[in-house]
Amino acid sequence: MEKYTATCLHCGERHDPYSLSCRNGDDALLRTIYSSSRLNCADLPGIWRYREWLPVRGMIEEGSGRTVTYKSTAFASALGLEDLWIAFNGYWPEKDARMMTCTFKDLESFPTMQRLRELGDTGVMVVASAGNTARAFSHVCSITGQPLLLVVPEGSAHRLWTTHEDTSAVCLATVEGDYFDAISLAGRIASMDGFVNEGGARNVARRDGMGTVMLDAVLTAGSLPDHYFQAVGSGTGGISAWEASIRLIGDGRFGSKLPRLHLAQNIPCAPLYSLWHGKDAVSTSCPGEMYDDVLFNRKPPYGTRGGVRDALEATRGTIYAISNDEASGAQSLFEAEENIDINPAAAVAVAALVQAVRKGSVLPEDRIVLNITGGGQKRLMQDLPVRLMKPSVRVSANDPNAERTIITTVQSMFGVRI
């Protein structure tokens, strides 16, 4: 019996487990249907604890971390909350949190990489990123030796640090342009022979990997929460939390009510907020002037069947617009109360929770999960040597020869014929 199948959310047809889209051309996400409706955790390291609900057969043991959930006391008290659970993704040795890239994008990269190995595709993986996803895929590919082409906006290259001495499996291409320019260029290259498109939001391995945040939180707390808070760029993390909650309801042990999704974006560059509320919250200067521009994506999977809109409607959710000042204040408050540094994107989620408390959108006794999508970076850099990755090639988004320039560099680095 197959461990899982991939089912189209529009037509209901079941597809090959490695499919990224419906063969009937439906503009809908595929969702994994696991043969086991009950989650049994394995005695395995990192994210592989949840392997039963991950679309893989094997695992990459080295370097894998997982979410660590704990009940907040200090920060919860500061907000007047009685049942606040922190889902921490990052580096915090005292809590056994050991994501070596300090971002929950590790939860996407490891199952995606394992799935690619099982598929037997030996092409060069292509990933577009504003920084955190690139760091996560660089981490796993440095472990496995899988050739990787990262396409990153030039302004985000400072986020490409690593704890690995050998990053020869990674070709870093920086683009003079924004994240959408990087996505467009990467998409064109990934469609060529010799390259592998990892699939983005359509890749069930990425979504189910991120869904383990909810799995860990619920197994630790003992039941599904009333509310779930997370900062989002594309919104895929919100979709993942929704899908994981559906599976947990099907398990039968953790409650029967979907958590309400509280997704947060950073103004003045908040496309999902604009779409959900029908307000213009996207400046012409985007992604400039943001507290964290990793939260900006011009083309999020909003109206796609199974996308962000469906997740919000199903959970009675909402999206917050968080200013830079709100994010900065929330970051200072959280770090002072919890005694760990957090990434700016995570601070946007914290600010959304502060805003929700102030408005009375959550009650003091409600069970709340706050996803700290990245943290402990300052702590890691105190404990371990890190180095900034150097670009292998630089191009302009307006250069008609940009693709050829990158491909030539890939051929030279990896000795492949494309």
VOGU-3710 file (C-alpha; in Angstrom, 3 decimals, decimal comma):
1> mekytatclh> 0,000/0,000/0,000  1,296/3,450/-0,939  2,229/5,665/1,988  0,363/8,570/0,410  -1,215/9,882/-2,764  -1,365/13,408/-4,164  -4,962/14,515/-4,752  -6,148/17,500/-6,802  -8,260/19,833/-4,678  -10,385/20,794/-7,694
11> cgerhdpysl> -11,269/17,576/-9,513  -10,366/15,084/-6,769  -8,231/12,949/-9,076  -5,332/11,098/-7,463  -1,931/11,552/-9,029  1,540/10,125/-8,950  3,064/10,925/-5,538  5,756/13,107/-7,138  3,368/15,269/-9,178  3,426/19,039/-8,756
21> scrngddall> 0,158/19,818/-10,552  -3,028/18,209/-11,859  -2,721/16,490/-15,211  -6,140/17,914/-16,127  -4,774/21,432/-16,066  -6,694/22,529/-12,966  -5,266/25,594/-11,253  -5,376/23,881/-7,896  -2,859/22,628/-5,372  -2,376/18,919/-4,856
31> rtiysssrln> -2,671/17,689/-1,284  -1,169/14,579/0,260  -3,566/11,952/1,561  -1,674/9,651/3,937  -2,622/6,022/4,387  -2,254/6,456/8,152  -4,860/8,828/9,586  -3,240/8,602/13,013  0,060/10,339/13,685  2,586/8,093/15,398
41> cadlpgiwry> 5,854/9,858/16,120  9,072/8,019/15,359  12,175/7,924/17,534  14,182/9,763/14,884  16,209/12,985/14,849  14,877/16,365/13,824  11,924/16,707/11,500  11,968/12,961/10,808  10,117/12,464/14,063  7,059/13,212/11,899
51> rewlpvrgmi> 8,116/11,063/8,941  4,763/9,251/8,899  3,148/12,473/7,660  5,959/13,534/5,348  5,885/12,553/1,635  9,162/10,614/1,764  10,338/7,065/2,410  13,836/7,728/3,735  15,559/10,598/5,502  18,642/12,817/5,584
61> eegsgrtvty> 19,719/12,447/9,176  22,691/14,810/9,310  21,903/18,440/10,078  18,152/18,084/10,446  16,377/20,151/13,093  12,754/20,563/14,094  10,394/22,990/15,779  10,615/23,138/19,566  7,372/24,166/21,283  7,172/25,434/24,841
71> kstafasalg> 4,601/27,208/26,996  5,450/30,864/27,471  5,398/32,423/30,910  7,211/35,787/30,775  5,991/37,033/27,377  2,540/35,555/27,964  2,325/37,402/31,279  3,355/40,659/29,592  0,377/40,269/27,233  -2,017/38,976/29,864
81> ledlwiafng> -2,327/35,567/28,203  -2,785/32,303/30,093  -2,231/29,655/27,410  0,375/30,900/24,927  2,631/28,340/23,236  5,760/29,378/21,348  6,696/27,251/18,328  10,373/28,171/18,099  12,322/27,542/14,902  15,989/28,336/15,179
91> ywpekdarmm> 19,049/27,900/17,359  18,571/27,759/21,125  20,680/24,984/22,696  19,089/25,279/26,130  15,776/24,221/24,573  17,429/21,706/22,227  16,518/23,860/19,225  19,175/23,269/16,584  18,117/24,579/13,188  21,524/25,573/11,922
101> tctfkdlesf> 20,164/28,175/9,493  17,962/29,799/12,163  14,897/29,629/9,935  11,929/27,287/9,646  12,691/27,022/5,935  14,811/24,033/7,025  11,486/22,246/7,450  10,908/22,654/3,714  14,380/21,941/2,428  15,041/18,556/4,033
111> ptmqrlrelg> 11,893/16,695/2,855  12,132/18,401/-0,546  15,715/17,221/-0,919  14,884/13,691/0,254  11,937/13,517/-2,146  14,184/14,586/-5,035  16,683/11,841/-4,175  13,931/9,239/-4,134  12,680/10,461/-7,492  16,188/9,845/-8,843
121> dtgvmvvasa> 16,466/13,208/-10,590  20,135/14,136/-10,977  19,579/17,584/-12,483  20,655/20,855/-10,923  18,015/21,990/-8,426  16,893/25,596/-8,917  15,648/27,679/-5,986  14,645/31,346/-6,001  14,713/33,062/-2,637  14,886/36,367/-0,783
131> gntarafshv> 17,403/34,780/1,558  16,041/32,375/4,184  14,925/29,629/1,786  18,240/29,943/-0,045  20,142/29,494/3,210  18,083/26,413/4,071  18,572/24,728/0,695  22,254/25,637/0,706  22,517/23,879/4,067  20,928/20,620/2,961
141> csitgqplll> 22,692/20,562/-0,421  26,056/21,134/1,259  25,300/18,000/3,287  24,094/15,842/0,387  26,244/17,213/-2,441  23,165/17,847/-4,615  24,047/20,539/-7,213  22,048/23,663/-6,434  21,481/26,916/-8,297  20,307/29,687/-5,991
151> vvpegsahrl> 18,820/32,770/-7,626  18,669/35,593/-5,095  17,987/39,348/-5,317  21,248/41,223/-4,978  19,912/43,101/-1,949  19,313/39,814/-0,124  22,781/38,311/-0,615  23,828/39,379/2,907  21,504/36,697/4,282  23,473/33,928/2,593
161> wtthedtsav> 25,722/32,895/5,467  26,628/29,318/6,285  28,233/27,145/8,948  29,643/24,820/6,238  33,229/25,092/5,076  32,472/23,363/1,779  29,687/24,904/-0,321  30,986/23,671/-3,661  27,582/22,128/-4,425  26,025/25,600/-4,515
171> clatvegdyf> 26,052/28,094/-7,372  24,853/31,457/-6,059  23,485/33,826/-8,697  22,554/37,317/-7,536  20,093/39,372/-9,545  19,928/43,134/-9,780  16,177/43,309/-9,142  13,599/42,170/-6,603  12,331/38,774/-5,458  9,813/38,511/-8,300
181> daislagria> 12,624/39,123/-10,808  14,599/36,307/-9,162  11,566/33,994/-9,287  10,948/34,748/-12,966  14,569/34,162/-13,953  14,801/30,973/-11,892  11,553/29,686/-13,399  12,826/30,102/-16,948  16,059/28,281/-16,147  14,308/25,513/-14,192
191> smdgfvnegg> 12,165/24,680/-17,237  15,268/23,768/-19,264  16,731/20,294/-19,614  19,297/19,493/-16,959  17,587/21,549/-14,256  14,992/20,620/-11,626  12,108/22,871/-10,610  11,519/22,214/-6,909  7,941/23,457/-7,248  7,496/26,151/-4,609
201> arnvarrdgm> 4,057/26,151/-2,984  2,965/23,327/-5,302  5,524/20,952/-3,822  3,747/18,926/-1,118  7,091/18,160/0,535  7,594/21,856/1,233  4,086/22,350/2,606  4,011/19,175/4,698  7,461/19,996/6,043  6,252/23,400/7,233
211> gtvmldavlt> 3,123/21,716/8,564  5,254/19,978/11,193  5,223/23,278/13,116  1,552/22,629/13,873  2,208/18,940/14,550  4,852/19,742/17,136  2,754/22,443/18,778  -0,328/20,251/19,072  1,526/17,181/20,313  3,317/19,295/22,914
221> agslpdhyfq> 0,253/21,231/24,080  -2,091/18,257/23,819  -4,780/19,776/21,615  -5,360/22,005/18,620  -5,097/25,691/19,501  -7,857/28,261/19,162  -5,519/30,621/17,280  -2,348/30,333/15,204  -0,117/33,362/14,427  2,539/33,533/11,699
231> avgsgtggis> 4,176/36,139/9,478  3,936/35,277/5,770  5,313/36,296/2,405  3,723/33,897/-0,064  1,339/32,566/2,589  2,444/28,971/2,051  3,195/28,588/5,741  -0,400/29,469/6,543  -1,671/26,922/4,027  0,610/24,328/5,621
241> aweasirlig> -0,721/25,015/9,128  -4,295/24,647/7,836  -3,557/21,355/6,080  -1,764/19,942/9,124  -4,745/20,917/11,297  -7,114/19,041/8,978  -5,002/15,914/9,408  -4,876/16,333/13,178  -8,664/16,600/13,321  -8,820/13,395/11,292
251> dgrfgsklpr> -6,552/11,745/13,877  -9,356/12,204/16,401  -7,259/12,837/19,522  -6,690/16,585/19,417  -10,033/18,289/18,888  -12,470/18,901/16,069  -12,179/22,651/15,451  -9,741/24,249/13,014  -7,459/26,873/14,590  -8,123/30,377/13,392
261> lhlaqnipca> -5,275/31,563/11,169  -3,819/34,984/12,016  -1,375/35,787/9,215  0,781/38,911/9,293  2,385/41,035/6,597  4,684/44,023/6,758  3,396/47,300/5,324  3,973/49,122/3,068  4,459/45,911/1,067  1,567/43,582/1,932
271> plyslwhgkd> -0,024/42,004/-1,187  -1,944/39,321/0,712  -3,358/41,898/3,106  -4,469/43,928/0,076  -6,158/40,944/-1,557  -7,934/39,782/1,606  -9,133/43,187/2,809  -9,573/44,864/-0,569  -7,221/47,698/0,378  -4,125/48,989/-1,365
281> avstscpgem> -1,177/48,141/0,861  1,567/47,803/-1,741  3,868/50,762/-2,283  5,586/51,437/-5,603  8,886/51,287/-3,696  8,402/47,649/-2,645  10,279/45,775/-1,304  12,112/48,839/-0,023  11,386/50,310/3,391  10,278/46,958/4,871
291> yddvlfnrkp> 11,243/45,708/8,311  12,007/42,398/6,598  11,681/42,081/2,826  11,617/38,256/2,966  7,903/38,796/3,599  7,306/40,312/0,165  6,079/38,193/-2,738  4,368/39,834/-5,701  2,592/36,663/-6,827  1,411/34,695/-3,770
301> pygtrggvrd> -0,845/31,619/-4,227  -3,921/33,502/-3,049  -6,840/32,552/-5,321  -5,523/29,120/-6,302  -7,789/26,298/-5,129  -6,339/25,218/-1,789  -4,445/28,508/-1,529  -4,361/31,333/0,987  -7,927/32,545/0,460  -9,341/29,052/0,977
311> aleatrgtiy> -7,235/28,608/4,124  -8,483/31,884/5,586  -12,112/31,189/4,708  -11,996/27,666/6,129  -10,473/28,828/9,431  -12,301/32,164/9,784  -8,860/33,682/9,581  -7,543/37,145/8,912  -4,424/39,037/7,819  -2,749/41,867/9,725
321> aisndeasga> -0,833/44,863/8,393  2,163/45,492/10,648  4,222/48,664/10,516  7,974/48,757/11,001  7,564/50,508/14,341  5,119/47,839/15,545  7,506/45,084/14,487  10,488/46,742/16,144  8,632/47,253/19,408  7,312/43,697/19,404
331> qslfeaeeni> 10,786/42,296/18,732  12,269/44,207/21,666  9,470/43,075/23,969  9,728/39,405/22,997  13,518/39,287/23,238  13,498/40,962/26,636  10,850/38,615/28,052  11,951/35,319/26,467  15,711/35,972/26,520  16,404/34,895/22,932
341> dinpaaavav> 16,869/36,916/19,750  14,376/36,490/16,896  14,484/37,306/13,210  12,678/40,429/11,924  10,057/38,346/10,071  9,152/36,570/13,306  8,816/39,967/14,969  6,026/40,790/12,509  4,080/37,766/13,809  4,719/38,853/17,394
351> aalvqavrkg> 3,378/42,310/16,541  0,235/40,738/15,088  -0,365/38,925/18,362  0,156/42,157/20,309  -2,334/43,882/17,999  -4,861/41,048/18,390  -4,632/41,215/22,187  -5,114/44,965/22,143  -8,188/44,682/19,912  -9,683/41,811/21,891
361> svlpedrivl> -9,485/39,410/18,935  -8,085/36,786/21,293  -9,145/36,180/24,881  -6,755/35,719/27,825  -7,810/32,087/28,285  -7,589/31,119/24,576  -5,001/28,555/23,534  -2,639/30,333/21,139  0,318/29,106/19,067  2,819/31,741/17,952
371> nitgggqkrl> 5,167/30,577/15,205  8,589/32,128/15,656  9,748/31,349/12,140  13,355/32,216/12,844  15,470/32,956/15,880  18,730/32,480/17,708  20,885/33,858/14,893  22,872/36,131/17,195  23,310/33,256/19,615  24,502/30,900/16,858
381> mqdlpvrlmk> 27,032/33,445/15,622  28,420/33,684/19,140  28,746/29,911/19,430  29,843/28,861/15,937  32,004/30,143/13,064  29,974/31,337/10,090  30,944/32,811/6,762  29,186/34,787/4,052  28,703/32,932/0,780  30,244/34,644/-2,232
391> psvrvsandp> 28,195/35,028/-5,430  29,275/32,755/-8,271  27,753/35,073/-10,858  25,987/38,445/-10,924  23,373/39,439/-13,509  20,753/42,104/-14,130  17,073/41,224/-14,463  17,020/43,457/-17,551  19,919/41,689/-19,258  18,600/39,528/-22,134
401> naertiittv> 21,655/37,292/-21,733  21,178/36,734/-17,999  19,981/33,138/-18,397  22,863/32,169/-20,644  25,378/33,798/-18,289  24,058/31,807/-15,341  23,882/28,548/-17,297  27,474/28,945/-18,456  28,550/29,444/-14,839  26,626/26,336/-13,736
411> qsmfgvri> 28,296/24,277/-16,469  31,703/25,484/-15,422  31,127/24,828/-11,706  29,483/21,411/-11,898  30,984/20,043/-15,116  27,563/19,242/-16,549  26,281/19,447/-20,116  23,093/21,476/-20,462
//
